[in-house]
């Protein structure tokens, strides 16, 4: 029952975290217990790291094995921040592709105009 109580609000957590206060402050203000918050922060860092973003893998394994709140927070943080970082990487890749196509189009037009000028 505890897992369900924390899993659903965790889905909207990223929206809440986007504000000015720290992730810890926002989680605390929304009623999450400290153990869950500790796990979420560690899992989030690990999720970003696994998606290729800055940060390192972080997991207190003994605590993860023995503290259900920490484990739930870690799992939620990992999945949410991994998806967020992967989504950001995808957006960057799409913009890179768009700019590359635009540059190729521009170079093609310039080459055509040069060809016309030399005729």
Residue pairs with C-beta under 8 A, 6 or more apart in sequence:
2 68
2 69
2 72
3 68
3 72
6 32
6 36
6 69
6 72
6 73
6 76
7 72
7 76
9 30
9 32
10 40
10 76
10 80
11 80
13 27
13 40
13 76
13 80
14 80
14 81
14 84
16 26
16 27
16 30
17 23
17 26
17 27
19 26
21 29
23 37
23 40
23 41
23 44
24 37
24 41
27 36
27 37
27 40
28 34
28 37
32 40
32 73
33 69
35 67
35 69
35 70
35 73
36 69
36 70
36 72
36 73
37 73
38 60
38 63
38 70
38 73
39 63
39 64
39 67
39 69
39 70
39 71
39 72
39 73
39 74
39 75
39 76
39 77
40 73
40 74
40 76
40 77
41 58
41 73
41 77
42 58
42 59
42 60
42 73
42 74
42 77
43 58
43 59
43 73
43 74
43 75
43 76
43 77
43 78
43 79
43 81
44 77
44 78
44 80
44 81
45 55
45 56
45 57
45 58
45 77
45 81
46 55
46 56
46 57
46 58
46 59
46 74
46 77
46 78
46 81
46 82
47 77
47 78
47 79
47 80
47 81
47 82
47 83
47 84
47 85
48 54
48 55
48 81
48 82
48 84
48 85
49 55
49 56
49 57
50 57
50 78
50 82
51 81
51 82
51 83
51 85
51 86
51 89
52 85
52 89
53 85
53 88
53 89
59 74
60 70
63 70
64 70
64 71
64 74
65 71
